[in-house]
């Protein structure tokens, strides 16, 4: 049965029709979708992977409504996949965590600190225990996740003082990391320092941005312009 469900889930996702995938997968028990969705999360196809993130977040939110402890186990599974000791890399885990928290307030309350911790390096003091993600590919997903949460939970993220943690990413070599960071800051309504913003406005490298089922290609400068517009409006 598990193999049959896995095949059905993958077949649906490969069609690239998010609305159909949502509609058909809503007929399945959430517990039975977990492993097939984890498998799909590691697939190389870009749109399939993003649609999996969207659907997994919605499935996990429904699961949390019915069985909170089962949902916590999945969140811990994401966290473990990002741990060096897991032996894996954790592809898609930050995005999937964020999407689940976007759809479920209690999951957000319990796990937002973990998502934030992936931006924070370890410090010299005992209480300064970060879980900084070093791979640019994981940073891209993490910053997309912060931006996604900011759409719904900006006050909470501002209360958690994430803005200073985002600034270093604006100077990253990777254009997607830079773009996702400035996008998150703009969504939070945060003011970006002039020197950092000016450098971004001169960066015309492309960034692929996923939002609500669609991928749009924008330049770093176009993403930075949204933060610049906000700054002008609030000046």
FENTA-V661306 format. One record per helix or strand of 3 or more residues. SS is the DSSP state (H for helix, E for strand). FROM is the first residue (numbers start at 1). TO is the last residue. If there is no record, write none. Layout:
BEGIN
[[SS:FROM:TO] [SS:FROM:TO]]
END
This chain:
BEGIN
[[H:2:14] [H:18:25] [H:30:41] [H:46:66] [H:68:81] [H:84:86] [H:93:103] [H:105:117] [H:136:159] [H:163:171] [H:175:188] [H:194:201] [E:206:211] [E:214:219] [H:220:234]]
END
